[in-house]
């Protein structure tokens, strides 16, 4: 069972021949919003003046605690890391593109070693906090920069899919939602599914699977009993984060009436596609007609295809263009 996959980080590392600096990442405009004793940093890219755009496109990234861009050295080699999977040239001309930094995580880091999030970052890492921060950002954009947008389009990927589902129940100004590479059920339900998949595939016996299930459920009880702990960790995240991100996204999605586009890679090893199929089932059962559901064969959690050579071919842009074509007709 690939438990580590559930905390997938969409990070690209590119070796550079020359020293790079954060100031060279100059295609974004940076904003700081102070509200209710909270500080929110968000960033915008646009072809031309932001205030001239008619539409808003906002991306909510996954569980990474890394900056959007980082520069560091490893064994004498200079690297540029990025958690932003978009080709910015593909952002439509009439859109301003926004991303929101997680609290205490800088937009860019330039250091002698790879960035590590401060401990205080974990204190606010909850589903509700992330959703309410982005809700405030959307309101700030409308109040100051694009006051009467035709469309406000929000995409959430991986952990960001949980956030966009919650956000859709809070912010009524959003016109279209992309829910990408996310579970329909609780994140905690994904791990029993992975155990069953391993049993069916013959990777482990039924007896071994039952032992893993018992151990897993004991861990869940421990997490719930220590749900405020940021010191106790499981697979790279504090107990607090696991507990407060255990809300089933389908419950939030069913409360949303605007157009929804759910995209999933059939070869995803971070989120079992079986869990995502709960979404169309529940929408049909509830007689809701605002869902477009698309599974991409051969693609993984980050919409990459593993070629026969073992190399990865990225299809993120294909999914994005499919999504934007859908936005244009919905």
Secondary structure as UniProt FT lines:
FT   HELIX           4..7
FT   STRAND          12..16
FT   HELIX           22..24
FT   STRAND          29..35
FT   TURN            36..37
FT   STRAND          38..45
FT   HELIX           50..52
FT   STRAND          55..60
FT   STRAND          69..74
FT   TURN            75..76
FT   STRAND          77..82
FT   HELIX           88..90
FT   TURN            93..94
FT   STRAND          95..100
FT   TURN            103..104
FT   STRAND          108..110
FT   HELIX           119..124
FT   HELIX           127..144
FT   TURN            147..148
FT   STRAND          151..157
FT   HELIX           159..168
FT   TURN            169..170
FT   STRAND          176..180
FT   HELIX           187..200
FT   TURN            201..202
FT   HELIX           206..225
FT   TURN            226..228
FT   STRAND          233..234
FT   TURN            235..236
FT   STRAND          237..238
FT   HELIX           239..244
FT   HELIX           249..253
FT   TURN            254..255
FT   STRAND          259..265
FT   TURN            266..267
FT   HELIX           273..285
FT   TURN            286..287
FT   STRAND          291..296
FT   TURN            297..298
FT   TURN            301..302
FT   STRAND          304..306
FT   TURN            308..309
FT   STRAND          312..314
FT   HELIX           316..329
//
